[in-house]
Amino acid sequence: MTGLRLRDVAAGYGGAPVVAGVTVDVPAGSWLAVVGPNGAGKSTLLKAVAGLVRHTGVLELGGRAAAGMSARERARAIGYAPQVAVVPDGMVVADYVLLGRTPHLDPLAREGARDRAVVADVLDRLDLGHLAGRELRTLSGGERQRAVLGRVLAQQTPVLLLDEPTTGLDIGHAQSLLELVDRLRAEDGTTVVSTLHDLVFAAQYAERLLLVDRGEPVAQGTPAQVLTAATVARHYGAAVEVVHTSTGHPAVVPARLPHSG
Ligand SMILES: Nc1ncnc2c1ncn2[C@@H]1O[C@H](COP(=O)(O)OP(=O)(O)OP(=O)(O)O)[C@@H](O)[C@H]1O
C-alpha cells in the first residue's frame, strides 16, 4: 500500500516554477483528482510525481522520498499515463501493452507466461482484445488512448498517475475505464491521482479534488466542497449550475444564459 505525501511542492521547466505551494496527502487506496483550467499546471504536477520534471519540496511515496528512488524502483511503484503519449512506430497493441511489464523483468530476461497473462487480461478489460495485432498508428484516437492505459495497467503499480485518461473516449468507454481504475483502487488498494477536465466524472470517482489555478492550489476537499458554482465561475470563468445525481454526487453543468436583446 503506497500513499503519497506532498509538502510545499513546486515544479517547472528550468525557469520559475509553473506550479508551486502544493501540499496534499493522498492516502493509499484513495483517488485524488487534480482539476483546474487549461495551463494551470496540473500535468506538470503529475510529471513531478512521476519523476519526469524536477521538483522542490517534500514528495514521498509510501513514506520514502521520491528523489532518492532509482528509475527502476519508480517504474515499479508508479504507472504514469501522459495526456499525449508518443507511441513507437510499427508496434502492435499487444507488444506495446507488454512494454508495461518491463520493470518486472530481470535485465535481459524475456517475458514469461505470467506477463502474457497480465497483458491478455488488460486487453480484455479495456475492450482491446480484437485490436491486439493492430499497429498502433492505425488506431482511432480513443483506441490509442486505451492502449496507452493498457501499458500502464500492465505495469501493476501501487500508484497510478493518469493525465486526462478519458480524453477522446466516448462516454461508455470513459465510464468503463474509470470503473476499471476504481476497482483496482478498491480491490488492490491502488492509489490514483488523475487530472480530469470532466468535473462530473471527477466528482463521481475521486474522493478528493485539488483545484489548481495559475500554478497555485486554490481549493481542496471533497467534490461537494470544491465544486460550487461560485468556485467554478471564479477559476474557470464559466457560468454553471451544480445539480445532484440520484447517488448524491454533485454534477457541474454549464448554464446557458439567455441572450439579452
Ligand atoms: N515542456 C515545457 N516547457 C516549458 N513550459 C511548459 C512545458 N510544458 C508545459 N509548460 C507550461 O507550463 C504551464 C502549465 O502547463 P501544464 O501542462 O502543466 O498545464 P495543465 O493544467 O495540465 O493544462 P491543460 O489543462 O491545458 O492540459 C503552461 O503555461 C505551459 O505552457
Ligand as a Chemical Component Dictionary entry (heavy atoms), coordinates in Angstrom:
data_LIG
# 
_chem_comp.id                   LIG 
_chem_comp.type                 NON-POLYMER 
_chem_comp.pdbx_formal_charge   0 
_chem_comp.three_letter_code    LIG 
# 
loop_
_chem_comp_atom.comp_id 
_chem_comp_atom.atom_id 
_chem_comp_atom.alt_atom_id 
_chem_comp_atom.type_symbol 
_chem_comp_atom.charge 
_chem_comp_atom.model_Cartn_x 
_chem_comp_atom.model_Cartn_y 
_chem_comp_atom.model_Cartn_z 
_chem_comp_atom.pdbx_ordinal 
LIG N1  N1  N 0 7.896  21.417 -21.551 1  
LIG C1  C1  C 0 7.521  22.646 -21.169 2  
LIG N2  N2  N 0 8.383  23.680 -21.199 3  
LIG C2  C2  C 0 8.013  24.925 -20.816 4  
LIG N3  N3  N 0 6.779  25.234 -20.351 5  
LIG C3  C3  C 0 5.884  24.257 -20.295 6  
LIG C4  C4  C 0 6.187  22.917 -20.687 7  
LIG N4  N4  N 0 5.091  22.152 -20.521 8  
LIG C5  C5  C 0 4.125  22.973 -20.036 9  
LIG N5  N5  N 0 4.602  24.242 -19.905 10 
LIG C6  C6  C 0 3.853  25.414 -19.400 11 
LIG O1  O1  O 0 3.544  25.189 -18.043 12 
LIG C7  C7  C 0 2.246  25.691 -17.741 13 
LIG C8  C8  C 0 1.413  24.579 -17.127 14 
LIG O2  O2  O 0 1.219  23.575 -18.117 15 
LIG P1  P1  P 0 0.502  22.203 -17.773 16 
LIG O3  O3  O 0 0.602  21.335 -18.993 17 
LIG O4  O4  O 0 1.041  21.661 -16.508 18 
LIG O5  O5  O 0 -0.992 22.704 -17.554 19 
LIG P2  P2  P 0 -2.356 21.884 -17.414 20 
LIG O6  O6  O 0 -3.044 22.425 -16.214 21 
LIG O7  O7  O 0 -2.094 20.426 -17.437 22 
LIG O8  O8  O 0 -3.134 22.358 -18.711 23 
LIG P3  P3  P 0 -4.214 21.659 -19.711 24 
LIG O9  O9  O 0 -5.498 21.596 -18.942 25 
LIG O10 O10 O 0 -4.303 22.644 -20.818 26 
LIG O11 O11 O 0 -3.678 20.334 -20.110 27 
LIG C9  C9  C 0 1.670  26.225 -19.049 28 
LIG O12 O12 O 0 1.833  27.628 -19.061 29 
LIG C10 C10 C 0 2.526  25.584 -20.118 30 
LIG O13 O13 O 0 2.641  26.412 -21.239 31 
# 
loop_
_chem_comp_bond.comp_id 
_chem_comp_bond.atom_id_1 
_chem_comp_bond.atom_id_2 
_chem_comp_bond.value_order 
_chem_comp_bond.pdbx_ordinal 
LIG N1  C1  SING 1  
LIG C1  N2  SING 2  
LIG C1  C4  DOUB 3  
LIG N2  C2  DOUB 4  
LIG C2  N3  SING 5  
LIG N3  C3  DOUB 6  
LIG C3  C4  SING 7  
LIG C3  N5  SING 8  
LIG C4  N4  SING 9  
LIG N4  C5  DOUB 10 
LIG C5  N5  SING 11 
LIG N5  C6  SING 12 
LIG C6  O1  SING 13 
LIG C6  C10 SING 14 
LIG O1  C7  SING 15 
LIG C7  C8  SING 16 
LIG C7  C9  SING 17 
LIG C8  O2  SING 18 
LIG O2  P1  SING 19 
LIG P1  O3  DOUB 20 
LIG P1  O4  SING 21 
LIG P1  O5  SING 22 
LIG O5  P2  SING 23 
LIG P2  O6  DOUB 24 
LIG P2  O7  SING 25 
LIG P2  O8  SING 26 
LIG O8  P3  SING 27 
LIG P3  O9  DOUB 28 
LIG P3  O10 SING 29 
LIG P3  O11 SING 30 
LIG C9  O12 SING 31 
LIG C9  C10 SING 32 
LIG C10 O13 SING 33 
# 
